[in-house]
Amino acid sequence: MYQRIMVPLDGSRLAECVLPHVEAIAKGAGAKEVIFVRVADQFPTTTSGELTFSEEYIRRWEAENKNVAKKYLAQLISKLSYPGVSLKAEVLTGKPADALADYATKSNIDLIIIATHGRSGVSRWVYGSVADRILRSAGAPVLMVRALGCVPGI
């Protein structure tokens, strides 16, 4: 049923709280592939036009962020072992929720497993929720894992 599992990560310990769940589901479902995905930061843009950076500087900045994301995923995967399951890494660019939902659709992902802070109310409105946006926009089922220590709220 769940042959291709996507695991969005942002490099934080909180996001990595999903790893035991990923392992259990991948093994239990007989998954063929787990794809760990990170969206690299893009250069922040301003509308005021006060600061300008050269195209070259922006390209180098974004390339460095992609390299950091690739190294992070490679190190993470090197520590994992799910017998019989292929582990892959993908680095995307763009707005995180949009990039992840698009990738899931284009890659025929069967299940997305993602961590959540479990924020609600004003903090959710201020900080936004990539996990919530993925839940609402992805075509695949989404398993949201609340990180330990996060206070539940309505």
Rosetta constraint file for C-alpha pairs under 8 A:
AtomPair CA 1 CA 29 HARMONIC 6.66 0.50
AtomPair CA 1 CA 31 HARMONIC 7.94 0.50
AtomPair CA 1 CA 110 HARMONIC 7.46 0.50
AtomPair CA 2 CA 26 HARMONIC 7.65 0.50
AtomPair CA 2 CA 29 HARMONIC 5.97 0.50
AtomPair CA 2 CA 30 HARMONIC 7.47 0.50
AtomPair CA 2 CA 31 HARMONIC 5.70 0.50
AtomPair CA 2 CA 110 HARMONIC 5.20 0.50
AtomPair CA 2 CA 111 HARMONIC 6.15 0.50
AtomPair CA 3 CA 29 HARMONIC 7.46 0.50
AtomPair CA 3 CA 30 HARMONIC 6.94 0.50
AtomPair CA 3 CA 31 HARMONIC 4.12 0.50
AtomPair CA 3 CA 32 HARMONIC 5.06 0.50
AtomPair CA 3 CA 33 HARMONIC 6.23 0.50
AtomPair CA 3 CA 109 HARMONIC 7.97 0.50
AtomPair CA 3 CA 110 HARMONIC 6.35 0.50
AtomPair CA 4 CA 31 HARMONIC 6.28 0.50
AtomPair CA 4 CA 32 HARMONIC 6.31 0.50
AtomPair CA 4 CA 33 HARMONIC 4.94 0.50
AtomPair CA 4 CA 34 HARMONIC 5.87 0.50
AtomPair CA 4 CA 35 HARMONIC 7.43 0.50
AtomPair CA 4 CA 108 HARMONIC 7.43 0.50
AtomPair CA 4 CA 109 HARMONIC 5.15 0.50
AtomPair CA 4 CA 110 HARMONIC 5.29 0.50
AtomPair CA 4 CA 111 HARMONIC 6.75 0.50
AtomPair CA 5 CA 26 HARMONIC 7.61 0.50
AtomPair CA 5 CA 31 HARMONIC 7.37 0.50
AtomPair CA 5 CA 33 HARMONIC 6.34 0.50
AtomPair CA 5 CA 34 HARMONIC 4.73 0.50
AtomPair CA 5 CA 35 HARMONIC 6.13 0.50
AtomPair CA 5 CA 109 HARMONIC 5.95 0.50
AtomPair CA 5 CA 110 HARMONIC 5.91 0.50
AtomPair CA 5 CA 111 HARMONIC 4.90 0.50
AtomPair CA 5 CA 112 HARMONIC 5.81 0.50
AtomPair CA 5 CA 113 HARMONIC 7.34 0.50
AtomPair CA 6 CA 34 HARMONIC 5.89 0.50
AtomPair CA 6 CA 35 HARMONIC 4.83 0.50
AtomPair CA 6 CA 36 HARMONIC 6.00 0.50
AtomPair CA 6 CA 37 HARMONIC 6.97 0.50
AtomPair CA 6 CA 104 HARMONIC 7.25 0.50
AtomPair CA 6 CA 109 HARMONIC 6.43 0.50
AtomPair CA 6 CA 110 HARMONIC 7.93 0.50
AtomPair CA 6 CA 111 HARMONIC 6.28 0.50
AtomPair CA 6 CA 112 HARMONIC 4.78 0.50
AtomPair CA 6 CA 113 HARMONIC 6.38 0.50
AtomPair CA 7 CA 22 HARMONIC 7.84 0.50
AtomPair CA 7 CA 34 HARMONIC 7.27 0.50
AtomPair CA 7 CA 35 HARMONIC 6.08 0.50
AtomPair CA 7 CA 36 HARMONIC 4.74 0.50
AtomPair CA 7 CA 37 HARMONIC 5.93 0.50
AtomPair CA 7 CA 112 HARMONIC 5.91 0.50
AtomPair CA 7 CA 113 HARMONIC 5.18 0.50
AtomPair CA 7 CA 114 HARMONIC 6.01 0.50
AtomPair CA 8 CA 15 HARMONIC 7.93 0.50
AtomPair CA 8 CA 36 HARMONIC 5.95 0.50
AtomPair CA 8 CA 37 HARMONIC 4.69 0.50
AtomPair CA 8 CA 38 HARMONIC 5.80 0.50
AtomPair CA 8 CA 100 HARMONIC 7.43 0.50
AtomPair CA 8 CA 112 HARMONIC 7.72 0.50
AtomPair CA 8 CA 113 HARMONIC 7.20 0.50
AtomPair CA 8 CA 114 HARMONIC 5.91 0.50
AtomPair CA 9 CA 15 HARMONIC 5.53 0.50
AtomPair CA 9 CA 16 HARMONIC 6.90 0.50
AtomPair CA 9 CA 36 HARMONIC 6.92 0.50
AtomPair CA 9 CA 37 HARMONIC 5.99 0.50
AtomPair CA 9 CA 38 HARMONIC 5.23 0.50
AtomPair CA 9 CA 39 HARMONIC 7.97 0.50
AtomPair CA 9 CA 114 HARMONIC 7.51 0.50
AtomPair CA 10 CA 15 HARMONIC 6.39 0.50
AtomPair CA 10 CA 38 HARMONIC 5.76 0.50
AtomPair CA 10 CA 39 HARMONIC 7.16 0.50
AtomPair CA 11 CA 15 HARMONIC 6.97 0.50
AtomPair CA 11 CA 16 HARMONIC 7.69 0.50
AtomPair CA 11 CA 38 HARMONIC 7.78 0.50
AtomPair CA 11 CA 69 HARMONIC 7.81 0.50
AtomPair CA 11 CA 72 HARMONIC 6.93 0.50
AtomPair CA 12 CA 16 HARMONIC 6.53 0.50
AtomPair CA 13 CA 17 HARMONIC 6.61 0.50
AtomPair CA 14 CA 115 HARMONIC 6.95 0.50
AtomPair CA 14 CA 116 HARMONIC 8.00 0.50
AtomPair CA 14 CA 117 HARMONIC 7.88 0.50
AtomPair CA 14 CA 147 HARMONIC 5.92 0.50
AtomPair CA 15 CA 114 HARMONIC 7.09 0.50
AtomPair CA 15 CA 115 HARMONIC 5.08 0.50
AtomPair CA 15 CA 116 HARMONIC 7.46 0.50
AtomPair CA 15 CA 147 HARMONIC 7.63 0.50
AtomPair CA 16 CA 115 HARMONIC 7.47 0.50
AtomPair CA 17 CA 115 HARMONIC 6.72 0.50
AtomPair CA 17 CA 145 HARMONIC 7.64 0.50
AtomPair CA 17 CA 147 HARMONIC 6.00 0.50
AtomPair CA 17 CA 148 HARMONIC 7.73 0.50
AtomPair CA 18 CA 22 HARMONIC 6.09 0.50
AtomPair CA 18 CA 113 HARMONIC 6.97 0.50
AtomPair CA 18 CA 114 HARMONIC 6.47 0.50
AtomPair CA 18 CA 115 HARMONIC 5.93 0.50
AtomPair CA 18 CA 145 HARMONIC 6.27 0.50
AtomPair CA 18 CA 147 HARMONIC 7.99 0.50
AtomPair CA 19 CA 23 HARMONIC 6.18 0.50
AtomPair CA 20 CA 24 HARMONIC 6.25 0.50
AtomPair CA 21 CA 25 HARMONIC 6.07 0.50
AtomPair CA 22 CA 26 HARMONIC 5.84 0.50
AtomPair CA 22 CA 113 HARMONIC 6.97 0.50
AtomPair CA 23 CA 27 HARMONIC 6.08 0.50
AtomPair CA 23 CA 82 HARMONIC 6.66 0.50
AtomPair CA 24 CA 28 HARMONIC 5.87 0.50
AtomPair CA 25 CA 29 HARMONIC 5.66 0.50
AtomPair CA 25 CA 31 HARMONIC 7.91 0.50
AtomPair CA 26 CA 30 HARMONIC 5.84 0.50
AtomPair CA 26 CA 31 HARMONIC 4.86 0.50
AtomPair CA 26 CA 32 HARMONIC 7.90 0.50
AtomPair CA 26 CA 34 HARMONIC 7.48 0.50
AtomPair CA 26 CA 82 HARMONIC 7.71 0.50
AtomPair CA 26 CA 85 HARMONIC 7.46 0.50
AtomPair CA 27 CA 31 HARMONIC 6.52 0.50
AtomPair CA 27 CA 82 HARMONIC 7.12 0.50
AtomPair CA 27 CA 83 HARMONIC 7.96 0.50
AtomPair CA 27 CA 85 HARMONIC 7.93 0.50
AtomPair CA 30 CA 85 HARMONIC 7.90 0.50
AtomPair CA 31 CA 85 HARMONIC 6.26 0.50
AtomPair CA 32 CA 84 HARMONIC 7.03 0.50
AtomPair CA 32 CA 85 HARMONIC 4.93 0.50
AtomPair CA 32 CA 86 HARMONIC 6.09 0.50
AtomPair CA 33 CA 85 HARMONIC 5.34 0.50
AtomPair CA 33 CA 86 HARMONIC 4.62 0.50
AtomPair CA 33 CA 87 HARMONIC 5.93 0.50
AtomPair CA 33 CA 88 HARMONIC 7.42 0.50
AtomPair CA 34 CA 85 HARMONIC 6.97 0.50
AtomPair CA 34 CA 86 HARMONIC 6.28 0.50
AtomPair CA 34 CA 87 HARMONIC 5.05 0.50
AtomPair CA 34 CA 88 HARMONIC 6.29 0.50
AtomPair CA 35 CA 87 HARMONIC 5.96 0.50
AtomPair CA 35 CA 88 HARMONIC 4.70 0.50
AtomPair CA 35 CA 89 HARMONIC 5.56 0.50
AtomPair CA 35 CA 90 HARMONIC 6.96 0.50
AtomPair CA 36 CA 73 HARMONIC 7.00 0.50
AtomPair CA 36 CA 87 HARMONIC 7.54 0.50
AtomPair CA 36 CA 88 HARMONIC 6.13 0.50
AtomPair CA 36 CA 89 HARMONIC 4.87 0.50
AtomPair CA 36 CA 90 HARMONIC 6.33 0.50
AtomPair CA 37 CA 73 HARMONIC 7.76 0.50
AtomPair CA 37 CA 89 HARMONIC 5.85 0.50
AtomPair CA 37 CA 90 HARMONIC 4.82 0.50
AtomPair CA 37 CA 91 HARMONIC 5.81 0.50
AtomPair CA 37 CA 92 HARMONIC 7.28 0.50
AtomPair CA 37 CA 100 HARMONIC 7.92 0.50
AtomPair CA 38 CA 69 HARMONIC 6.40 0.50
AtomPair CA 38 CA 73 HARMONIC 7.65 0.50
AtomPair CA 38 CA 90 HARMONIC 6.56 0.50
AtomPair CA 38 CA 91 HARMONIC 5.09 0.50
AtomPair CA 38 CA 92 HARMONIC 6.24 0.50
AtomPair CA 39 CA 69 HARMONIC 7.62 0.50
AtomPair CA 39 CA 91 HARMONIC 5.67 0.50
AtomPair CA 39 CA 92 HARMONIC 4.56 0.50
AtomPair CA 39 CA 93 HARMONIC 5.26 0.50
AtomPair CA 39 CA 94 HARMONIC 7.06 0.50
AtomPair CA 39 CA 95 HARMONIC 7.88 0.50
AtomPair CA 39 CA 96 HARMONIC 5.78 0.50
AtomPair CA 39 CA 99 HARMONIC 7.41 0.50
AtomPair CA 39 CA 100 HARMONIC 7.71 0.50
AtomPair CA 40 CA 62 HARMONIC 7.67 0.50
AtomPair CA 40 CA 65 HARMONIC 5.71 0.50
AtomPair CA 40 CA 66 HARMONIC 5.35 0.50
AtomPair CA 40 CA 69 HARMONIC 6.13 0.50
AtomPair CA 40 CA 91 HARMONIC 6.51 0.50
AtomPair CA 40 CA 92 HARMONIC 6.06 0.50
AtomPair CA 40 CA 93 HARMONIC 5.32 0.50
AtomPair CA 40 CA 94 HARMONIC 7.66 0.50
AtomPair CA 41 CA 62 HARMONIC 6.93 0.50
AtomPair CA 41 CA 65 HARMONIC 6.17 0.50
AtomPair CA 41 CA 66 HARMONIC 7.70 0.50
AtomPair CA 41 CA 93 HARMONIC 6.87 0.50
AtomPair CA 41 CA 94 HARMONIC 7.59 0.50
AtomPair CA 42 CA 62 HARMONIC 5.76 0.50
AtomPair CA 42 CA 65 HARMONIC 7.82 0.50
AtomPair CA 42 CA 93 HARMONIC 6.79 0.50
AtomPair CA 42 CA 94 HARMONIC 6.70 0.50
AtomPair CA 43 CA 58 HARMONIC 6.34 0.50
AtomPair CA 43 CA 61 HARMONIC 7.02 0.50
AtomPair CA 43 CA 62 HARMONIC 6.31 0.50
AtomPair CA 46 CA 50 HARMONIC 7.88 0.50
AtomPair CA 46 CA 51 HARMONIC 7.72 0.50
AtomPair CA 53 CA 57 HARMONIC 6.37 0.50
AtomPair CA 53 CA 58 HARMONIC 6.73 0.50
AtomPair CA 54 CA 58 HARMONIC 6.39 0.50
AtomPair CA 55 CA 59 HARMONIC 6.15 0.50
AtomPair CA 56 CA 60 HARMONIC 6.18 0.50
AtomPair CA 57 CA 61 HARMONIC 6.06 0.50
AtomPair CA 58 CA 62 HARMONIC 6.14 0.50
AtomPair CA 59 CA 63 HARMONIC 6.00 0.50
AtomPair CA 60 CA 64 HARMONIC 6.08 0.50
AtomPair CA 61 CA 65 HARMONIC 6.42 0.50
AtomPair CA 62 CA 66 HARMONIC 6.28 0.50
AtomPair CA 63 CA 67 HARMONIC 6.23 0.50
AtomPair CA 64 CA 68 HARMONIC 6.20 0.50
AtomPair CA 65 CA 69 HARMONIC 6.22 0.50
AtomPair CA 66 CA 70 HARMONIC 6.13 0.50
AtomPair CA 66 CA 91 HARMONIC 6.79 0.50
AtomPair CA 67 CA 71 HARMONIC 6.12 0.50
AtomPair CA 68 CA 72 HARMONIC 6.13 0.50
AtomPair CA 69 CA 73 HARMONIC 6.26 0.50
AtomPair CA 69 CA 91 HARMONIC 6.58 0.50
AtomPair CA 70 CA 74 HARMONIC 6.08 0.50
AtomPair CA 70 CA 89 HARMONIC 7.56 0.50
AtomPair CA 70 CA 90 HARMONIC 7.65 0.50
AtomPair CA 70 CA 91 HARMONIC 6.47 0.50
AtomPair CA 71 CA 75 HARMONIC 6.08 0.50
AtomPair CA 72 CA 76 HARMONIC 6.18 0.50
AtomPair CA 73 CA 77 HARMONIC 6.07 0.50
AtomPair CA 73 CA 89 HARMONIC 6.05 0.50
AtomPair CA 74 CA 78 HARMONIC 6.12 0.50
AtomPair CA 74 CA 89 HARMONIC 7.09 0.50
AtomPair CA 75 CA 79 HARMONIC 6.69 0.50
AtomPair CA 76 CA 80 HARMONIC 6.82 0.50
AtomPair CA 77 CA 81 HARMONIC 7.86 0.50
AtomPair CA 77 CA 87 HARMONIC 6.85 0.50
AtomPair CA 77 CA 88 HARMONIC 7.65 0.50
AtomPair CA 77 CA 89 HARMONIC 7.85 0.50
AtomPair CA 82 CA 86 HARMONIC 7.76 0.50
AtomPair CA 82 CA 87 HARMONIC 7.94 0.50
AtomPair CA 92 CA 99 HARMONIC 6.68 0.50
AtomPair CA 92 CA 100 HARMONIC 7.79 0.50
AtomPair CA 93 CA 99 HARMONIC 6.70 0.50
AtomPair CA 94 CA 98 HARMONIC 7.33 0.50
AtomPair CA 94 CA 99 HARMONIC 5.72 0.50
AtomPair CA 95 CA 99 HARMONIC 5.83 0.50
AtomPair CA 96 CA 100 HARMONIC 5.98 0.50
AtomPair CA 96 CA 130 HARMONIC 6.83 0.50
AtomPair CA 97 CA 101 HARMONIC 6.09 0.50
AtomPair CA 97 CA 130 HARMONIC 5.25 0.50
AtomPair CA 97 CA 131 HARMONIC 7.44 0.50
AtomPair CA 97 CA 133 HARMONIC 5.91 0.50
AtomPair CA 97 CA 134 HARMONIC 5.51 0.50
AtomPair CA 98 CA 102 HARMONIC 6.03 0.50
AtomPair CA 98 CA 134 HARMONIC 7.61 0.50
AtomPair CA 99 CA 103 HARMONIC 6.07 0.50
AtomPair CA 100 CA 104 HARMONIC 6.12 0.50
AtomPair CA 100 CA 134 HARMONIC 7.24 0.50
AtomPair CA 101 CA 105 HARMONIC 6.34 0.50
AtomPair CA 101 CA 134 HARMONIC 5.95 0.50
AtomPair CA 101 CA 137 HARMONIC 6.29 0.50
AtomPair CA 101 CA 138 HARMONIC 4.83 0.50
AtomPair CA 101 CA 139 HARMONIC 7.65 0.50
AtomPair CA 102 CA 106 HARMONIC 6.14 0.50
AtomPair CA 102 CA 138 HARMONIC 7.60 0.50
AtomPair CA 103 CA 107 HARMONIC 5.82 0.50
AtomPair CA 104 CA 108 HARMONIC 6.06 0.50
AtomPair CA 104 CA 109 HARMONIC 5.03 0.50
AtomPair CA 104 CA 112 HARMONIC 7.91 0.50
AtomPair CA 104 CA 138 HARMONIC 6.93 0.50
AtomPair CA 104 CA 139 HARMONIC 7.59 0.50
AtomPair CA 104 CA 140 HARMONIC 7.22 0.50
AtomPair CA 105 CA 109 HARMONIC 6.51 0.50
AtomPair CA 105 CA 138 HARMONIC 7.08 0.50
AtomPair CA 105 CA 139 HARMONIC 6.42 0.50
AtomPair CA 105 CA 140 HARMONIC 7.55 0.50
AtomPair CA 109 CA 140 HARMONIC 6.41 0.50
AtomPair CA 110 CA 140 HARMONIC 5.61 0.50
AtomPair CA 110 CA 141 HARMONIC 6.92 0.50
AtomPair CA 111 CA 140 HARMONIC 5.57 0.50
AtomPair CA 111 CA 141 HARMONIC 5.15 0.50
AtomPair CA 111 CA 142 HARMONIC 5.93 0.50
AtomPair CA 111 CA 143 HARMONIC 7.44 0.50
AtomPair CA 112 CA 140 HARMONIC 6.76 0.50
AtomPair CA 112 CA 141 HARMONIC 6.28 0.50
AtomPair CA 112 CA 142 HARMONIC 4.69 0.50
AtomPair CA 112 CA 143 HARMONIC 6.10 0.50
AtomPair CA 113 CA 142 HARMONIC 5.89 0.50
AtomPair CA 113 CA 143 HARMONIC 4.74 0.50
AtomPair CA 113 CA 144 HARMONIC 6.04 0.50
AtomPair CA 113 CA 145 HARMONIC 7.40 0.50
AtomPair CA 114 CA 131 HARMONIC 6.61 0.50
AtomPair CA 114 CA 142 HARMONIC 7.43 0.50
AtomPair CA 114 CA 143 HARMONIC 6.32 0.50
AtomPair CA 114 CA 144 HARMONIC 5.09 0.50
AtomPair CA 114 CA 145 HARMONIC 6.12 0.50
AtomPair CA 115 CA 131 HARMONIC 7.16 0.50
AtomPair CA 115 CA 144 HARMONIC 5.57 0.50
AtomPair CA 115 CA 145 HARMONIC 4.64 0.50
AtomPair CA 115 CA 146 HARMONIC 5.77 0.50
AtomPair CA 115 CA 147 HARMONIC 6.30 0.50
AtomPair CA 116 CA 129 HARMONIC 7.97 0.50
AtomPair CA 116 CA 131 HARMONIC 6.12 0.50
AtomPair CA 116 CA 144 HARMONIC 6.26 0.50
AtomPair CA 116 CA 145 HARMONIC 5.92 0.50
AtomPair CA 116 CA 146 HARMONIC 4.97 0.50
AtomPair CA 116 CA 147 HARMONIC 6.25 0.50
AtomPair CA 117 CA 146 HARMONIC 6.02 0.50
AtomPair CA 117 CA 147 HARMONIC 6.11 0.50
AtomPair CA 117 CA 150 HARMONIC 5.88 0.50
AtomPair CA 118 CA 146 HARMONIC 6.05 0.50
AtomPair CA 118 CA 147 HARMONIC 7.86 0.50
AtomPair CA 118 CA 150 HARMONIC 6.31 0.50
AtomPair CA 118 CA 151 HARMONIC 6.93 0.50
AtomPair CA 118 CA 152 HARMONIC 5.93 0.50
AtomPair CA 118 CA 153 HARMONIC 7.11 0.50
AtomPair CA 119 CA 123 HARMONIC 6.22 0.50
AtomPair CA 119 CA 124 HARMONIC 5.19 0.50
AtomPair CA 119 CA 151 HARMONIC 7.78 0.50
AtomPair CA 119 CA 152 HARMONIC 7.29 0.50
AtomPair CA 119 CA 153 HARMONIC 6.80 0.50
AtomPair CA 120 CA 124 HARMONIC 4.87 0.50
AtomPair CA 120 CA 125 HARMONIC 7.69 0.50
AtomPair CA 120 CA 153 HARMONIC 5.78 0.50
AtomPair CA 120 CA 154 HARMONIC 5.83 0.50
AtomPair CA 121 CA 125 HARMONIC 6.48 0.50
AtomPair CA 121 CA 154 HARMONIC 7.18 0.50
AtomPair CA 122 CA 126 HARMONIC 6.04 0.50
AtomPair CA 123 CA 127 HARMONIC 5.86 0.50
AtomPair CA 123 CA 128 HARMONIC 7.71 0.50
AtomPair CA 124 CA 128 HARMONIC 5.07 0.50
AtomPair CA 124 CA 129 HARMONIC 6.36 0.50
AtomPair CA 129 CA 133 HARMONIC 6.26 0.50
AtomPair CA 130 CA 134 HARMONIC 6.13 0.50
AtomPair CA 131 CA 135 HARMONIC 6.15 0.50
AtomPair CA 131 CA 144 HARMONIC 7.25 0.50
AtomPair CA 132 CA 136 HARMONIC 6.32 0.50
AtomPair CA 133 CA 137 HARMONIC 6.06 0.50
AtomPair CA 134 CA 138 HARMONIC 5.41 0.50
AtomPair CA 134 CA 142 HARMONIC 7.83 0.50
AtomPair CA 135 CA 141 HARMONIC 7.82 0.50
AtomPair CA 135 CA 142 HARMONIC 5.90 0.50
AtomPair CA 138 CA 142 HARMONIC 7.86 0.50
AtomPair CA 146 CA 150 HARMONIC 6.87 0.50
